[in-house]
Amino acid sequence: MPASTSSPNPAPGGDKADRPARADARRNRERLLTAARTAFTRDDTTVALEAIAREAGVGIGTLYRHFPTREALVEAVYSAELDAVTDAVQPLLRELPPQDALRAWLDRYADLVTAKRAMAGSLTLAPASGRGVTADTRERLTAAVAAFLDAGSRTGTLRTDVPADDVITMLLGVFLSTTAGDRADRVGHLLDLVADALRPREAPE
């Protein structure tokens, strides 16, 4: 009688046993990213990775398992910030009219710029990994603006003749013309002007 070719049964509960480990790993990674963002925006390149691990409540070995190099950690922090901005588009459109959703999103974008400026020294290290933390930033931000403009065109509350990439160019002008030391209300006023420029104009009588 031929020997059975069936594979051994997996250990009972093996999948369930793996789940807590994966959940713990995700929590540790999120703690490390939160601690690293705070540290990089406060101390830039001077912060020690051991201090980040300690703030996150994990050992330095856990940090290196998730982020083998300092550059990998910096890259992950910036990517998480960019994800938070681009992922906010659809929730904002579900909660607010398109023109208001766009204006709220512009504040999120401004927060990203503020974080990037604070991490400027650390971010200069990241391209050494060969991936480049901002390679697709403009493309993703342009797609986000396009989603607002498309929604606004359907409701008649945003202009239909302005390309999303032109809006990004205007926003870059706002951020390039302001500095980290500028008051938040000045930046907010400039963003109000951008948002107002995207509203349809009534035809003159």
RAZI-V755737 format. One record per helix or strand. SS is the DSSP state (~ for helix, > for strand). FROM is the first residue (numbers start at 0). LEN is the number of residues. Records with the same first field share a line. If there is no record, write none. Layout:
# RAZI-V755737
SS: FROM-LEN + FROM-LEN
This chain:
# RAZI-V755737
~: 13-33 + 48-8 + 59-7 + 69-17 + 87-8 + 97-21 + 119-10 + 136-19 + 163-13 + 183-14
